[in-house]
Protein backbone atom coordinates (compact mmCIF):
# COMPACT_ATOMS: atom_id res chain seq x y z
CA UNK A 1 0.00 0.00 0.00
CA UNK A 2 1.09 3.58 -0.56
CA UNK A 3 2.50 5.48 2.43
CA UNK A 4 1.94 8.83 0.72
CA UNK A 5 -0.85 11.31 1.14
CA UNK A 6 -2.24 12.34 -2.26
CA UNK A 7 -1.90 16.03 -3.01
CA UNK A 8 -4.87 18.16 -4.02
CA UNK A 9 -3.12 20.84 -6.04
CA UNK A 10 -5.16 23.31 -8.10
CA UNK A 11 -2.00 24.22 -10.04
CA UNK A 12 -1.11 20.59 -10.83
CA UNK A 13 -1.75 20.92 -14.56
CA UNK A 14 0.62 23.89 -14.75
CA UNK A 15 3.39 22.17 -12.78
CA UNK A 16 3.39 18.62 -14.08
CA UNK A 17 5.70 17.56 -16.91
CA UNK A 18 3.46 15.75 -19.39
CA UNK A 19 6.47 13.75 -20.63
CA UNK A 20 6.54 12.05 -17.24
CA UNK A 21 3.07 10.66 -17.95
CA UNK A 22 4.26 9.32 -21.29
CA UNK A 23 7.18 7.63 -19.53
CA UNK A 24 4.81 6.16 -16.93
CA UNK A 25 2.71 4.61 -19.70
CA UNK A 26 5.86 3.23 -21.36
CA UNK A 27 6.92 1.57 -18.07
CA UNK A 28 3.52 -0.06 -17.59
CA UNK A 29 3.28 -1.26 -21.19
CA UNK A 30 6.82 -2.60 -21.15
CA UNK A 31 6.21 -4.39 -17.86
CA UNK A 32 9.09 -2.84 -15.94
CA UNK A 33 11.56 0.01 -15.64
CA UNK A 34 14.46 -1.92 -17.17
CA UNK A 35 12.33 -3.11 -20.09
CA UNK A 36 11.08 0.44 -20.72
CA UNK A 37 14.66 1.77 -20.65
CA UNK A 38 15.69 -0.77 -23.28
CA UNK A 39 12.71 0.00 -25.51
CA UNK A 40 13.25 3.75 -25.24
CA UNK A 41 17.03 3.45 -25.55
CA UNK A 42 17.52 5.37 -22.31
CA UNK A 43 19.42 4.72 -19.10
CA UNK A 44 17.48 2.90 -16.40
CA UNK A 45 18.27 5.53 -13.69
CA UNK A 46 16.67 8.25 -15.84
CA UNK A 47 13.48 6.18 -16.19
CA UNK A 48 13.41 5.56 -12.43
CA UNK A 49 13.94 9.28 -11.75
CA UNK A 50 11.09 10.20 -14.12
CA UNK A 51 8.75 7.84 -12.28
CA UNK A 52 9.77 9.30 -8.91
CA UNK A 53 9.17 12.86 -10.13
CA UNK A 54 5.68 11.94 -11.32
CA UNK A 55 4.90 10.22 -8.01
CA UNK A 56 6.13 13.31 -6.16
CA UNK A 57 3.85 15.47 -8.30
CA UNK A 58 0.73 13.39 -7.60
CA UNK A 59 1.66 12.55 -4.00
CA UNK A 60 1.06 8.82 -4.39
CA UNK A 61 3.00 5.67 -5.19
CA UNK A 62 2.00 4.57 -8.66
CA UNK A 63 4.07 1.42 -9.22
CA UNK A 64 5.45 -1.26 -6.93
CA UNK A 65 8.52 -3.19 -8.03
CA UNK A 66 8.04 -6.96 -8.08
CA UNK A 67 10.19 -9.96 -8.96
CA UNK A 68 8.73 -9.95 -12.47
CA UNK A 69 8.62 -6.20 -13.11
CA UNK A 70 6.14 -3.68 -11.72
CA UNK A 71 2.60 -3.75 -10.36
CA UNK A 72 0.22 -0.80 -10.45
CA UNK A 73 -1.25 0.47 -7.21
CA UNK A 74 -4.83 1.74 -7.10
CA UNK A 75 -3.44 5.23 -7.79
CA UNK A 76 -1.36 3.80 -10.63
CA UNK A 77 -4.39 2.19 -12.27
CA UNK A 78 -6.28 5.49 -12.07
CA UNK A 79 -3.27 7.32 -13.53
CA UNK A 80 -2.94 4.78 -16.35
CA UNK A 81 -6.57 5.24 -17.37
CA UNK A 82 -6.18 9.03 -17.40
CA UNK A 83 -2.90 8.89 -19.30
CA UNK A 84 -4.31 6.60 -21.98
CA UNK A 85 -7.27 8.94 -22.41
CA UNK A 86 -4.93 11.92 -22.80
CA UNK A 87 -2.72 10.10 -25.29
CA UNK A 88 -5.77 9.10 -27.32
CA UNK A 89 -6.99 12.71 -27.30
CA UNK A 90 -3.58 13.88 -28.48
CA UNK A 91 -3.55 11.27 -31.23
CA UNK A 92 -6.98 12.34 -32.43
CA UNK A 93 -6.23 16.08 -32.35
CA UNK A 94 -5.12 16.42 -36.01
CA UNK A 95 -8.19 14.47 -37.18
CA UNK A 96 -10.65 16.62 -35.26
CA UNK A 97 -8.92 19.87 -36.29
CA UNK A 98 -9.13 18.79 -39.92
CA UNK A 99 -12.82 18.04 -39.46
CA UNK A 100 -13.50 21.37 -37.72
CA UNK A 101 -11.82 23.32 -40.51
CA UNK A 102 -13.73 21.37 -43.20
CA UNK A 103 -10.48 20.07 -44.68
CA UNK A 104 -11.36 16.37 -44.57
CA UNK A 105 -11.68 14.55 -47.87
CA UNK A 106 -11.07 10.98 -48.89
CA UNK A 107 -12.75 7.58 -48.99
CA UNK A 108 -13.96 5.37 -46.17
CA UNK A 109 -13.93 1.74 -47.36
CA UNK A 110 -16.13 -0.62 -45.39
CA UNK A 111 -16.82 -4.32 -45.96
CA UNK A 112 -19.87 -5.84 -44.28
CA UNK A 113 -21.87 -9.04 -44.14
CA UNK A 114 -25.17 -9.13 -46.01
CA UNK A 115 -28.47 -8.47 -44.29
CA UNK A 116 -26.90 -6.29 -41.59
CA UNK A 117 -29.46 -4.31 -39.58
CA UNK A 118 -28.04 -1.96 -36.95
CA UNK A 119 -29.61 1.36 -35.97
CA UNK A 120 -26.32 2.55 -34.45
CA UNK A 121 -24.38 1.80 -37.62
CA UNK A 122 -26.97 3.53 -39.81
CA UNK A 123 -27.12 6.57 -37.52
CA UNK A 124 -23.33 6.80 -37.58
CA UNK A 125 -23.35 6.88 -41.40
CA UNK A 126 -25.99 9.62 -41.46
CA UNK A 127 -24.28 11.75 -38.80
CA UNK A 128 -20.84 11.27 -40.35
CA UNK A 129 -22.06 12.33 -43.78
CA UNK A 130 -23.72 15.46 -42.40
CA UNK A 131 -20.45 16.51 -40.78
CA UNK A 132 -18.19 15.40 -43.63
CA UNK A 133 -20.08 15.72 -46.94
CA UNK A 134 -16.85 15.69 -48.96
CA UNK A 135 -15.93 12.17 -47.81
CA UNK A 136 -16.97 9.32 -50.08
CA UNK A 137 -18.33 6.21 -48.29
CA UNK A 138 -17.85 2.90 -50.09
CA UNK A 139 -19.56 -0.25 -48.78
CA UNK A 140 -18.88 -3.73 -50.08
CA UNK A 141 -20.95 -6.78 -49.11
CA UNK A 142 -19.44 -10.25 -48.79
CA UNK A 143 -19.57 -13.47 -46.75
CA UNK A 144 -18.11 -13.08 -43.26
CA UNK A 145 -14.81 -14.86 -43.93
CA UNK A 146 -14.13 -12.54 -46.86
CA UNK A 147 -14.73 -9.53 -44.58
CA UNK A 148 -11.96 -10.76 -42.28
CA UNK A 149 -9.60 -11.57 -45.15
CA UNK A 150 -10.15 -8.17 -46.80
CA UNK A 151 -9.23 -6.42 -43.54
CA UNK A 152 -6.08 -8.47 -43.00
CA UNK A 153 -4.97 -7.90 -46.60
CA UNK A 154 -5.53 -4.14 -46.34
CA UNK A 155 -8.23 -4.02 -49.03
CA UNK A 156 -10.56 -2.16 -46.63
CA UNK A 157 -10.03 -0.32 -43.35
CA UNK A 158 -13.28 -1.10 -41.52
CA UNK A 159 -15.39 -4.24 -41.44
CA UNK A 160 -18.62 -5.39 -39.86
CA UNK A 161 -19.07 -9.09 -39.41
CA UNK A 162 -18.88 -12.30 -37.46
CA UNK A 163 -15.87 -14.36 -36.38
CA UNK A 164 -15.99 -17.74 -34.68
CA UNK A 165 -12.47 -17.26 -33.30
CA UNK A 166 -10.15 -14.29 -32.73
CA UNK A 167 -7.55 -13.16 -35.25
CA UNK A 168 -4.67 -11.50 -33.46
CA UNK A 169 -4.23 -9.05 -36.34
CA UNK A 170 -7.71 -7.56 -35.88
CA UNK A 171 -9.53 -5.32 -33.38
CA UNK A 172 -13.02 -6.40 -32.28
CA UNK A 173 -15.61 -3.95 -30.98
CA UNK A 174 -19.00 -5.59 -30.21
CA UNK A 175 -21.66 -3.96 -32.36
CA UNK A 176 -24.75 -6.07 -31.69
CA UNK A 177 -25.98 -9.53 -30.78
CA UNK A 178 -27.65 -11.07 -33.80
CA UNK A 179 -30.19 -13.89 -33.52
CA UNK A 180 -31.26 -16.30 -36.25
CA UNK A 181 -34.48 -18.19 -36.71
CA UNK A 182 -35.61 -20.97 -39.01
CA UNK A 183 -38.31 -19.77 -41.43
CA UNK A 184 -40.80 -21.25 -43.84
CA UNK A 185 -43.18 -19.65 -46.33
CA UNK A 186 -46.97 -19.49 -46.23
CA UNK A 187 -47.12 -22.45 -48.64
CA UNK A 188 -45.24 -24.75 -46.24
CA UNK A 189 -47.34 -27.20 -44.16
CA UNK A 190 -45.46 -26.08 -41.03
CA UNK A 191 -46.67 -22.48 -41.44
CA UNK A 192 -48.35 -21.43 -38.18
CA UNK A 193 -46.70 -24.14 -36.07
CA UNK A 194 -43.68 -24.06 -33.77
CA UNK A 195 -41.30 -27.02 -33.91
CA UNK A 196 -39.91 -28.48 -30.67
CA UNK A 197 -38.06 -31.41 -32.26
CA UNK A 198 -35.84 -29.91 -34.95
CA UNK A 199 -34.84 -33.31 -36.25
CA UNK A 200 -38.29 -33.83 -37.75
CA UNK A 201 -37.41 -31.21 -40.38
CA UNK A 202 -34.51 -33.20 -41.87
CA UNK A 203 -36.48 -34.16 -45.00
CA UNK A 204 -37.57 -30.58 -45.75
CA UNK A 205 -36.11 -28.85 -48.79
CA UNK A 206 -33.54 -26.34 -47.49
CA UNK A 207 -32.19 -22.99 -48.65
CA UNK A 208 -28.49 -22.67 -47.82
CA UNK A 209 -26.41 -19.48 -47.64
CA UNK A 210 -23.08 -21.09 -48.58
CA UNK A 211 -19.99 -19.24 -47.36
CA UNK A 212 -22.21 -16.67 -45.68
CA UNK A 213 -23.50 -19.27 -43.20
CA UNK A 214 -22.44 -18.61 -39.59
CA UNK A 215 -20.52 -21.54 -38.09
CA UNK A 216 -22.97 -21.76 -35.20
CA UNK A 217 -25.75 -22.36 -37.74
CA UNK A 218 -23.62 -24.88 -39.64
CA UNK A 219 -23.08 -26.96 -36.49
CA UNK A 220 -26.76 -26.79 -35.53
CA UNK A 221 -27.88 -27.73 -39.02
CA UNK A 222 -25.51 -30.69 -39.26
CA UNK A 223 -26.43 -31.93 -35.79
CA UNK A 224 -30.07 -32.31 -36.86
CA UNK A 225 -29.27 -33.22 -40.49
CA UNK A 226 -30.98 -30.12 -41.84
CA UNK A 227 -30.03 -29.30 -45.40
CA UNK A 228 -29.46 -32.88 -46.54
CA UNK A 229 -32.03 -32.01 -49.20
CA UNK A 230 -30.83 -28.72 -50.70
CA UNK A 231 -33.49 -26.94 -52.74
CA UNK A 232 -31.92 -23.47 -52.94
CA UNK A 233 -28.64 -21.58 -52.48
CA UNK A 234 -27.94 -17.85 -52.16
CA UNK A 235 -24.78 -16.41 -50.63
CA UNK A 236 -26.60 -13.25 -49.63
CA UNK A 237 -29.14 -13.02 -46.82
CA UNK A 238 -31.52 -10.85 -48.86
CA UNK A 239 -31.58 -13.34 -51.74
CA UNK A 240 -31.89 -16.32 -49.39
CA UNK A 241 -34.91 -14.57 -47.87
CA UNK A 242 -36.37 -14.17 -51.38
CA UNK A 243 -36.07 -17.93 -52.00
CA UNK A 244 -37.64 -18.84 -48.66
CA UNK A 245 -40.51 -16.35 -49.07
CA UNK A 246 -41.27 -17.86 -52.48
CA UNK A 247 -41.48 -21.39 -51.10
CA UNK A 248 -38.23 -22.82 -52.47
CA UNK A 249 -37.39 -24.25 -49.05
CA UNK A 250 -37.02 -23.54 -45.36
CA UNK A 251 -33.89 -21.79 -44.07
CA UNK A 252 -32.16 -19.75 -41.40
CA UNK A 253 -32.22 -15.94 -41.52
CA UNK A 254 -31.28 -13.21 -39.04
CA UNK A 255 -34.41 -12.28 -37.07
CA UNK A 256 -34.21 -8.58 -37.89
CA UNK A 257 -33.64 -9.27 -41.60
CA UNK A 258 -36.85 -11.34 -41.71
CA UNK A 259 -38.94 -9.08 -39.46
CA UNK A 260 -40.85 -7.22 -42.17
CA UNK A 261 -41.76 -10.40 -44.06
CA UNK A 262 -42.98 -12.01 -40.82
CA UNK A 263 -45.14 -8.94 -40.17
CA UNK A 264 -46.64 -9.27 -43.66
CA UNK A 265 -47.44 -12.94 -43.04
CA UNK A 266 -45.07 -14.14 -45.77
CA UNK A 267 -42.59 -15.87 -43.44
CA UNK A 268 -43.16 -17.95 -40.33
CA UNK A 269 -40.60 -18.49 -37.50
CA UNK A 270 -40.58 -22.25 -36.92
CA UNK A 271 -38.51 -22.45 -33.71
CA UNK A 272 -39.46 -21.34 -30.22
CA UNK A 273 -37.83 -17.97 -29.42
CA UNK A 274 -35.75 -19.39 -26.54
CA UNK A 275 -33.97 -21.77 -28.93
CA UNK A 276 -32.87 -19.11 -31.46
CA UNK A 277 -29.09 -19.24 -32.07
CA UNK A 278 -27.37 -15.97 -31.04
CA UNK A 279 -23.87 -14.62 -31.69
CA UNK A 280 -21.90 -11.36 -31.68
CA UNK A 281 -21.47 -9.11 -34.69
CA UNK A 282 -18.35 -6.94 -34.45
CA UNK A 283 -17.05 -3.66 -35.80
CA UNK A 284 -13.61 -4.65 -37.08
CA UNK A 285 -10.32 -3.01 -38.00
CA UNK A 286 -6.68 -3.99 -38.35
CA UNK A 287 -4.69 -3.96 -35.12
CA UNK A 288 -2.18 -1.13 -34.87
CA UNK A 289 -3.10 0.29 -38.27
CA UNK A 290 -2.53 4.02 -38.77
CA UNK A 291 -5.84 5.16 -40.23
CA UNK A 292 -6.30 8.23 -42.39
CA UNK A 293 -8.42 11.04 -40.98
CA UNK A 294 -11.60 10.11 -42.87
CA UNK A 295 -11.48 6.49 -41.69
CA UNK A 296 -10.56 7.39 -38.12
CA UNK A 297 -13.42 9.87 -37.82
CA UNK A 298 -15.91 7.30 -39.11
CA UNK A 299 -14.59 4.63 -36.72
CA UNK A 300 -14.93 7.04 -33.79
CA UNK A 301 -18.47 7.98 -34.82
CA UNK A 302 -19.63 4.35 -34.79
CA UNK A 303 -17.78 3.53 -31.55
CA UNK A 304 -19.27 6.55 -29.81
CA UNK A 305 -22.82 5.56 -30.74
CA UNK A 306 -22.37 1.89 -29.89
CA UNK A 307 -20.88 2.60 -26.48
CA UNK A 308 -23.56 5.20 -25.71
CA UNK A 309 -26.24 2.66 -26.53
CA UNK A 310 -24.50 0.10 -24.32
CA UNK A 311 -24.56 2.53 -21.37
CA UNK A 312 -28.22 3.45 -21.91
C-alpha positions in Angstrom: 0.0 0.0 0.0 1.1 3.6 -0.6 2.5 5.5 2.4 1.9 8.8 0.7 -0.9 11.3 1.1 -2.2 12.3 -2.3 -1.9 16.0 -3.0 -4.9 18.2 -4.0 -3.1 20.8 -6.0 -5.2 23.3 -8.1 -2.0 24.2 -10.0 -1.1 20.6 -10.8 -1.8 20.9 -14.6 0.6 23.9 -14.8 3.4 22.2 -12.8 3.4 18.6 -14.1 5.7 17.6 -16.9 3.5 15.8 -19.4 6.5 13.8 -20.6 6.5 12.1 -17.2 3.1 10.7 -17.9 4.3 9.3 -21.3 7.2 7.6 -19.5 4.8 6.2 -16.9 2.7 4.6 -19.7 5.9 3.2 -21.4 6.9 1.6 -18.1 3.5 -0.1 -17.6 3.3 -1.3 -21.2 6.8 -2.6 -21.2 6.2 -4.4 -17.9 9.1 -2.8 -15.9 11.6 0.0 -15.6 14.5 -1.9 -17.2 12.3 -3.1 -20.1 11.1 0.4 -20.7 14.7 1.8 -20.7 15.7 -0.8 -23.3 12.7 0.0 -25.5 13.3 3.7 -25.2 17.0 3.4 -25.5 17.5 5.4 -22.3 19.4 4.7 -19.1 17.5 2.9 -16.4 18.3 5.5 -13.7 16.7 8.3 -15.8 13.5 6.2 -16.2 13.4 5.6 -12.4 13.9 9.3 -11.8 11.1 10.2 -14.1 8.8 7.8 -12.3 9.8 9.3 -8.9 9.2 12.9 -10.1 5.7 11.9 -11.3 4.9 10.2 -8.0 6.1 13.3 -6.2 3.9 15.5 -8.3 0.7 13.4 -7.6 1.7 12.6 -4.0 1.1 8.8 -4.4 3.0 5.7 -5.2 2.0 4.6 -8.7 4.1 1.4 -9.2 5.4 -1.3 -6.9 8.5 -3.2 -8.0 8.0 -7.0 -8.1 10.2 -10.0 -9.0 8.7 -10.0 -12.5 8.6 -6.2 -13.1 6.1 -3.7 -11.7 2.6 -3.8 -10.4 0.2 -0.8 -10.4 -1.2 0.5 -7.2 -4.8 1.7 -7.1 -3.4 5.2 -7.8 -1.4 3.8 -10.6 -4.4 2.2 -12.3 -6.3 5.5 -12.1 -3.3 7.3 -13.5 -2.9 4.8 -16.3 -6.6 5.2 -17.4 -6.2 9.0 -17.4 -2.9 8.9 -19.3 -4.3 6.6 -22.0 -7.3 8.9 -22.4 -4.9 11.9 -22.8 -2.7 10.1 -25.3 -5.8 9.1 -27.3 -7.0 12.7 -27.3 -3.6 13.9 -28.5 -3.5 11.3 -31.2 -7.0 12.3 -32.4 -6.2 16.1 -32.3 -5.1 16.4 -36.0 -8.2 14.5 -37.2 -10.6 16.6 -35.3 -8.9 19.9 -36.3 -9.1 18.8 -39.9 -12.8 18.0 -39.5 -13.5 21.4 -37.7 -11.8 23.3 -40.5 -13.7 21.4 -43.2 -10.5 20.1 -44.7 -11.4 16.4 -44.6 -11.7 14.6 -47.9 -11.1 11.0 -48.9 -12.8 7.6 -49.0 -14.0 5.4 -46.2 -13.9 1.7 -47.4 -16.1 -0.6 -45.4 -16.8 -4.3 -46.0 -19.9 -5.8 -44.3 -21.9 -9.0 -44.1 -25.2 -9.1 -46.0 -28.5 -8.5 -44.3 -26.9 -6.3 -41.6 -29.5 -4.3 -39.6 -28.0 -2.0 -36.9 -29.6 1.4 -36.0 -26.3 2.6 -34.4 -24.4 1.8 -37.6 -27.0 3.5 -39.8 -27.1 6.6 -37.5 -23.3 6.8 -37.6 -23.4 6.9 -41.4 -26.0 9.6 -41.5 -24.3 11.7 -38.8 -20.8 11.3 -40.3 -22.1 12.3 -43.8 -23.7 15.5 -42.4 -20.4 16.5 -40.8 -18.2 15.4 -43.6 -20.1 15.7 -46.9 -16.9 15.7 -49.0 -15.9 12.2 -47.8 -17.0 9.3 -50.1 -18.3 6.2 -48.3 -17.8 2.9 -50.1 -19.6 -0.2 -48.8 -18.9 -3.7 -50.1 -20.9 -6.8 -49.1 -19.4 -10.3 -48.8 -19.6 -13.5 -46.8 -18.1 -13.1 -43.3 -14.8 -14.9 -43.9 -14.1 -12.5 -46.9 -14.7 -9.5 -44.6 -12.0 -10.8 -42.3 -9.6 -11.6 -45.2 -10.1 -8.2 -46.8 -9.2 -6.4 -43.5 -6.1 -8.5 -43.0 -5.0 -7.9 -46.6 -5.5 -4.1 -46.3 -8.2 -4.0 -49.0 -10.6 -2.2 -46.6 -10.0 -0.3 -43.3 -13.3 -1.1 -41.5 -15.4 -4.2 -41.4 -18.6 -5.4 -39.9 -19.1 -9.1 -39.4 -18.9 -12.3 -37.5 -15.9 -14.4 -36.4 -16.0 -17.7 -34.7 -12.5 -17.3 -33.3 -10.1 -14.3 -32.7 -7.6 -13.2 -35.2 -4.7 -11.5 -33.5 -4.2 -9.1 -36.3 -7.7 -7.6 -35.9 -9.5 -5.3 -33.4 -13.0 -6.4 -32.3 -15.6 -4.0 -31.0 -19.0 -5.6 -30.2 -21.7 -4.0 -32.4 -24.7 -6.1 -31.7 -26.0 -9.5 -30.8 -27.6 -11.1 -33.8 -30.2 -13.9 -33.5 -31.3 -16.3 -36.3 -34.5 -18.2 -36.7 -35.6 -21.0 -39.0 -38.3 -19.8 -41.4 -40.8 -21.3 -43.8 -43.2 -19.6 -46.3 -47.0 -19.5 -46.2 -47.1 -22.4 -48.6 -45.2 -24.8 -46.2 -47.3 -27.2 -44.2 -45.5 -26.1 -41.0 -46.7 -22.5 -41.4 -48.4 -21.4 -38.2 -46.7 -24.1 -36.1 -43.7 -24.1 -33.8 -41.3 -27.0 -33.9 -39.9 -28.5 -30.7 -38.1 -31.4 -32.3 -35.8 -29.9 -34.9 -34.8 -33.3 -36.3 -38.3 -33.8 -37.7 -37.4 -31.2 -40.4 -34.5 -33.2 -41.9 -36.5 -34.2 -45.0 -37.6 -30.6 -45.8 -36.1 -28.8 -48.8 -33.5 -26.3 -47.5 -32.2 -23.0 -48.7 -28.5 -22.7 -47.8 -26.4 -19.5 -47.6 -23.1 -21.1 -48.6 -20.0 -19.2 -47.4 -22.2 -16.7 -45.7 -23.5 -19.3 -43.2 -22.4 -18.6 -39.6 -20.5 -21.5 -38.1 -23.0 -21.8 -35.2 -25.8 -22.4 -37.7 -23.6 -24.9 -39.6 -23.1 -27.0 -36.5 -26.8 -26.8 -35.5 -27.9 -27.7 -39.0 -25.5 -30.7 -39.3 -26.4 -31.9 -35.8 -30.1 -32.3 -36.9 -29.3 -33.2 -40.5 -31.0 -30.1 -41.8 -30.0 -29.3 -45.4 -29.5 -32.9 -46.5 -32.0 -32.0 -49.2 -30.8 -28.7 -50.7 -33.5 -26.9 -52.7 -31.9 -23.5 -52.9 -28.6 -21.6 -52.5 -27.9 -17.8 -52.2 -24.8 -16.4 -50.6 -26.6 -13.3 -49.6 -29.1 -13.0 -46.8 -31.5 -10.9 -48.9 -31.6 -13.3 -51.7 -31.9 -16.3 -49.4 -34.9 -14.6 -47.9 -36.4 -14.2 -51.4 -36.1 -17.9 -52.0 -37.6 -18.8 -48.7 -40.5 -16.4 -49.1 -41.3 -17.9 -52.5 -41.5 -21.4 -51.1 -38.2 -22.8 -52.5 -37.4 -24.2 -49.1 -37.0 -23.5 -45.4 -33.9 -21.8 -44.1 -32.2 -19.8 -41.4 -32.2 -15.9 -41.5 -31.3 -13.2 -39.0 -34.4 -12.3 -37.1 -34.2 -8.6 -37.9 -33.6 -9.3 -41.6 -36.9 -11.3 -41.7 -38.9 -9.1 -39.5 -40.8 -7.2 -42.2 -41.8 -10.4 -44.1 -43.0 -12.0 -40.8 -45.1 -8.9 -40.2 -46.6 -9.3 -43.7 -47.4 -12.9 -43.0 -45.1 -14.1 -45.8 -42.6 -15.9 -43.4 -43.2 -17.9 -40.3 -40.6 -18.5 -37.5 -40.6 -22.2 -36.9 -38.5 -22.4 -33.7 -39.5 -21.3 -30.2 -37.8 -18.0 -29.4 -35.8 -19.4 -26.5 -34.0 -21.8 -28.9 -32.9 -19.1 -31.5 -29.1 -19.2 -32.1 -27.4 -16.0 -31.0 -23.9 -14.6 -31.7 -21.9 -11.4 -31.7 -21.5 -9.1 -34.7 -18.4 -6.9 -34.5 -17.0 -3.7 -35.8 -13.6 -4.7 -37.1 -10.3 -3.0 -38.0 -6.7 -4.0 -38.3 -4.7 -4.0 -35.1 -2.2 -1.1 -34.9 -3.1 0.3 -38.3 -2.5 4.0 -38.8 -5.8 5.2 -40.2 -6.3 8.2 -42.4 -8.4 11.0 -41.0 -11.6 10.1 -42.9 -11.5 6.5 -41.7 -10.6 7.4 -38.1 -13.4 9.9 -37.8 -15.9 7.3 -39.1 -14.6 4.6 -36.7 -14.9 7.0 -33.8 -18.5 8.0 -34.8 -19.6 4.3 -34.8 -17.8 3.5 -31.6 -19.3 6.6 -29.8 -22.8 5.6 -30.7 -22.4 1.9 -29.9 -20.9 2.6 -26.5 -23.6 5.2 -25.7 -26.2 2.7 -26.5 -24.5 0.1 -24.3 -24.6 2.5 -21.4 -28.2 3.5 -21.9 
